[in-house]
């Protein structure tokens, strides 16, 4: 009788089980870290939250802020450029690389994923693909960005859109799934976002 079995019920030798055991312990640590970051998200001071986010490995550029109640996976793989404002209750997935550019405005309750299950695999395993968001992008409230998506410079994602494929620079996309519905006229944005809301 085998001592070790994988989640599919297949028997494993000890040398096969050991990496899985170590991975499980590592994931327990990550879950604990994410719980601590959720608590940090309740602190109503941007600089305090930013300090702890950077301590957890998140890279945040000068003048950027993440509002309260943000949730993360693997913060060490998340990079936020300068002058970017990210709204409250966002989800930022760092299981693969997530790069957010400079002067990006991400509204509240936006979900950005770069990991999903492979629906065709027998074991329902995970596919991880990087997400990249260019400079001067605006993402409206409750939009969802799915794995592997690149959003070009100056693009606009409408509220509630589900982005499943790349968005060209300066395009305006909306809908489920998101499609191009317009084009941004200003092709040379140089604005700076206003200050982040205090105590949020």
KOLVEX-811564 format. One record per residue: residue in one letter; x, y, z of N, C-alpha, C, O in turn. Coordinates in steps of 0.1 Angstrom, whole numbers, plus 2048, in hexadecimal, padded with zeros to 3 digits. Example, Ala and Ser with C-alpha at 12.3 -4.5 7.8 and 13.67 -1.06 7.14 Angstrom:
<vexpas>
A8847C784E87B7D384E8847DF84E88E7DF855/S8807EA8478897F584788180084F88680B850/
</vexpas>
This chain:
<vexpas>
X8087F480080080080080980D80081280E808/X8068167F780F8227F580B82C80180082D804/X81683280681483C81080F84980A80785080F/X81584C7FE8128597F880A8577EB80C84E7E3/X8008607E97F98617DD7F786F7D97F78787E1/X7F68727CC7F487F7C77E58827C87DD8797CC/X7E188E7C47D38927C57CA88A7BC7BD88A7BE/X7D08847B27C887C7A87C786D7AD7C08657A7/X7CE86A7B97CD85D7BE7D88547B97D88487BC/X7E28597B17ED8517AC7F784F7B77FA8587BF/X7FC8437B88068407C28148477BF8178487B3/X81B84B7CA8278527C883284C7D182F8497DC/X83E84B7CB8498477D384E8537DC84A85F7D9/X8568517E685A85C7EF8618677E785E8737E9/X86A8637DE87186D7D68688757CD86C8807C9/X85D86F7C98538777C184A8807CA84688B7C6/X84787B7D683F8827E084688E7E68408987E9/X85388D7E985A8977F08598A57EA8568AE7F1/X85B8A77DD85A8B47D784B8B97D98498C57DB/X8418B17D88338B57DA8318B97E982A8C37EB/X8378B27F28368B680083C8C38038368CC809/X8488C57FD84F8D27FF8478DE7F98478E97FE/X8428DB7ED83A8E57E682D8E87EE82A8F47EF/X8278DE7F581B8E17FD81F8EA8098188F380C/X82B8E780F82F8EF81B8328FD81682F90781D/X8388FF80A83B90C80582E91480382D920805/X82490D7FD8179137FB810917808809921808/X81290F81280C91382081292082480B929829/X82092282282692E82582193A81D81E945822/X81F93881081994280780B94680C80895280C/X80393C80F7F593F8147F69488217EE951822/X7FF94582A80194D83680595B833800965838/X80F95C82981396A82580897281F80697E822/X80096B8177F49728107EA97781B7E4981819/X7E896F8257DF9738307E497F8377DD98883A/X7F197F8397F798B8407F69988377F39A383C/X7F899682A7F69A18217E79A68207E59B281E/X7DE99D8227D09A18227CD9AA82F7C69B482E/X7D49A683A7D39AF8467D99BC8437D49C7848/X7E59BC83D7EB9C983A7E29D28317E29DE833/X7DA9CB8287D19D38207C79DB8277C09E3821/X7C59D88347BB9E083C7C19EC8437BA9F4849/X7CE9EE8417D59F98487D2A0683F7D5A06833/X7CCA108457C8A1C83D7D3A268397D0A32838/X7DFA218387EAA2B8357F2A248297F8A1A82B/X7F3A2C81E7FAA27812808A2381580DA18810/X810A2B81C81EA2981D821A1C82682AA15823/X818A1A83081AA0E838817A0183081E9F8830/X80CA028288099F68208149F48158189E8813/X8189FE80F8239FD80582F9F780B8369EE805/X8339FB81783F9F581E83D9E681F8479DE81C/X8329E18248309D382582F9CB8188349C0816/X8299D280E8289CC8008369CA7FB8399BF7F5/X83F9D47FC84C9D37F78549C87FF85C9C17F9/X8529C880C8589BD8148549AF80F85C9A6810/X8489AE80A8439A180584899E7F78469937F1/X8509A77F18569A57E48509AD7D88559AC7CD/X8449B37DB83E9BB7D08479C77CC84C9CE7D5/X8489CA7BF8509D57BB8469E07B783E9DF7AE/X8489EC7BE83F9F77BC847A037B9850A077C1/X844A0A7AE84BA167A9848A227B283EA227B9/X850A2C7B084FA397B7841A3F7B483DA407A9/X83AA437BF82EA4A7BE822A417BB817A467B9/X824A347BB819A2B7B8812A277C5819A277D0/X806A237C57FFA1F7D17F4A147CE7EFA147C3/X7F2A0C7D77E7A027D67DEA057E27E1A047ED/X7D1A077DE7C7A0A7E97C49FE7F17C99F37EF/X7BCA007FB7B99F68057B29E98007AC9E97F5/X7B49DE8077AD9D18057B29CA7F87AA9C27F3/X7BE9CD7F47C39C57E87C79B77ED7CA9B57F8/X7C59AE7E37C99A07E57D499C7DA7D39A17CF/X7DD9937DE7E898F7D57E99807D57E59797DF/X7EF97B7CB7F696E7CA8059717C68079797BD/X80E96B7CD81C96D7CA82197B7C782497E7BC/X8219847D18249927CF8329947C983599E7C3/X83B98A7CB84998C7C684998D7B68539927B1/X83F9887AF83F9897A183799579B83499578F/X83399E7A482B9A97A08349B67A083B9B97A9/X8339BD79583B9CA7938319D578F82A9D4785/X8319E07968299EB7938329F779183B9FA798/X8309FE785838A09781836A1678A830A15795/X83BA2178583AA2E78D82DA3578A827A3477F/X828A3C79481CA45793810A3D790806A4378A/X80FA31794803A297917FAA2879D7FFA277A8/X7EDA2879B7E3A277A67DAA1B7A47D4A1A799/X7DAA127AE7D2A067AD7C7A077B77CAA097C3/X7BBA057B37AFA077BC7AD9FC7C67B59F27C6/X7A49FE7CF7A19F57DA79B9E77D57959E77CA/X79D9DD7DD7979D07DB79C9CA7CE7949C27C7/X7A89CD7C97AD9C77BD7B39B97C07B69B67CC/X7B49B17B67BC9A47B77C79A47AD7C49A57A1/X7D39A37B27DF9A37A97E69957AA7EA9927B5/X7E698E79F7EB98079F7FA98179B7FD985790/X80297B7A481197B7A081696D79F82296A7A0/X80D96379C81295579A81B95478D82394C78D/X81895D78482295F77982496E77981F976782/X82D97377183198177182598A76E81D988765/X82399577681999F7748209AD7748269B177E/X8209B37698279C076781D9CB7648159CA75A/X81C9D576D8139E076B81C9ED7698259EF771/X8199F475E8229FF75A820A0C76381BA0B76E/X826A1775D826A24764818A2B761813A2A756/X814A3276B808A3B7697FCA347657F4A3875D/X7FAA2776A7EFA1F7677E4A227727E7A2377E/X7D8A2276E7CCA247777C4A187777BDA1576D/X7C4A107827BCA047837B1A0778E7B5A0A799/X7A5A0678A79AA097927989FE79D79F9F479D/X78EA007A578B9F67B07859E97AB77F9E97A0/X7889DF7B27829D17B07869CB7A277F9C279D/X7929CF79D7979C979179E9BC7957A59BC79F/X79D9B278D7A39A578F7AD9A27847A99A2778/X7B99A07877C399D77D7C998F7807D098D78A/X7C79867777CB9787787D697476E7D5979763/X7E096C7737E99677697EB95876B7F5952766/X7E19527717E19437737D393E7727CA944777/X7D293376A7C492D7697C691E7677D1919763/X7BC9167697BC9087677BB9047587B490B750/X7C28FA7547C18F47477B58EB7477B68E074C/X7AA8EF74079E8E774079F8DA7397978D173B/X7A98D87307AA8CC7297B38C272F7B38B672B/X7BB8C67397C48BC73F7BD8B37497B38B7750/X7C18A774A7BB89D7537BB8A17627B28A0769/X7C78A77657C98AB7737C58BA7767C78BF781/X7BE8C176C7BA8CF76E7C58D87727C38E177A/X7D18D576D7DD8DC7717DC8EB76D7D38EF766/X7E68F37727E69017707EE9067647F9900762/X7EA91075E7F19177537F49257597EB92C75D/X80192975880493675D80A93E75181393974A/X80594A74F80A95374480B96174A802966751/X81696874681897674B80D98074680797E73B/X80B98A74E80299574A80A9A274A8129A4753/X8089AA73F80F9B773E8069C273B7FE9C1732/X8079CD7437FE9D87418079E473E80F9E8747/X8059EB73380E9F672F80BA03736802A0473E/X814A0C734812A1A73A805A20736800A1E72B/X800A2973F7F4A3173C7E8A297397DEA2F732/X7E7A1D73D7DBA1573B7D1A197467D5A1C751/X7C4A187427B9A1A74C7B1A0D74C7ACA09741/X7AFA077587A79FB75979B9FE76279DA0276E/X78F9FD75D783A0176477F9F776F7849EC76F/X7769FB7787729F378376C9E577F7669E4775/X7709DB78776B9CD78576F9C77787699BD774/X7799CC77177E9C67657869B976A78C9B9775/X7879AF76178F9A37647999A27587959A274C/X7A69A075C7B099E7527B59907547B998C75F/X7B59887497B897974A7C69777467CD97F740/X7CC96B7497DA9677467DE96A7387D796772E/X7EB96E7377F196F72A7EE97C7227F397E717/X7E69857287E29917217EC99C7227F399E72D/X7EE9A37177F69AF7177ED9BB7137E69BA709/X7ED9C571B7E59D17197EF9DC7157F89E071D/X7ED9E17097F79EB7037F69F970A7EC9FC710/X800A01707800A0E70D7F4A1670A7EFA166FF/X7EFA1D7147E4A267127D6A207107CCA2770D/X7D5A137117C8A0C70E7BFA0F71A7C3A12725/X7B2A0D7177A7A0E72179FA0272179A9FD717/X79D9FC72D7959F072F7889F57367899FA742/X77D9F47307709F873676C9F07427719E5744/X7649F674B75F9F07577599E37547519E274A/X75C9D875C7559CC75A75A9C374F7559B874C/X7649C87477699C073B7709B47407779B474B/X7709AA73877899E73A78299D72F77E999724/X78F99F7327999A07277A09937267A798E72F/X79E98C71A7A397F7187AE97F70E7B597470C/X7B098A7077BB98A6FD7C29986FD7BD9A1703/X7CD9996F67D59A66F67CC9B26F27C39B06E9/X7D09BD6F87C99CA6F47D39D36EE7DD9D66F4/X7D19D86E27DA9E16DB7DB9EE6E37D29F26EA/X7E79F46E17E9A026E77DEA0B6E37DAA0C6D7/X7D9A136EC7CFA1E6EB7C1A196E67B8A216E3/X7BFA0B6E67B2A066E37A9A076F07AEA076FB/X79CA096ED792A086F878B9FB6F67859F86EC/X78B9F37017849E67007799E570B77B9EB716/X76F9DD7087649DB71175D9CE70E75E9C9703/X7559C971774D9BD7157529B171A75D9B0720/X74B9A671874E99871D74D98F71174198C70E/X75798A70B76598E70D76899C7077609A06FF/X7729A370C7759B07087789B16F97809A96F4/X7729BB6F27759BD6E47789CC6E37749D56EB/X77F9D06D87829DE6D67759E56D276D9E26C9/X7729F06DA7669F86D8769A076D5760A0F6D2/X776A0A6D477AA186D1789A196D2790A0F6D3/X78DA266D079CA286D079EA356D8796A3F6D6/X7A8A366E07ACA426E77B2A4C6DE7BBA486D6/X7AEA586DF7B3A626D57C1A686D97C9A6A6D1/X7C3A696E67D0A6E6EB7DAA636EA7DAA5A6F2/X7E3A646E07EEA5A6DE7FBA5D6E5805A566E3/X7FBA686EC807A6D6F3804A71701807A7C704/X7FFA687097FCA6C717808A6F71F812A6871F/X807A7A727812A7E72F80DA8273D814A88745/X800A7F7407FBA8374D800A7C758806A71757/X7FEA81764801A7A7717F4A797787ECA83779/X7F2A6D77E7E5A6B7857E6A747927F0A77797/X7DAA777977D9A7F7A37DDA767AF7E1A6B7AE/X7DDA7C7BB7E2A757C77D8A6A7CA7CCA6B7C7/X7DDA607D17D5A567D67CBA5B7E17CFA647E8/X7C0A557E27B6A597ED7BCA567FA7C1A4A7FC/X7BBA5F8037C0A5C8117B7A528187ABA51816/X7BEA4A8207B7A408297AFA368207A4A31825/X7B3A338147ACA2A80C7B6A1F8067B2A167FF/
</vexpas>
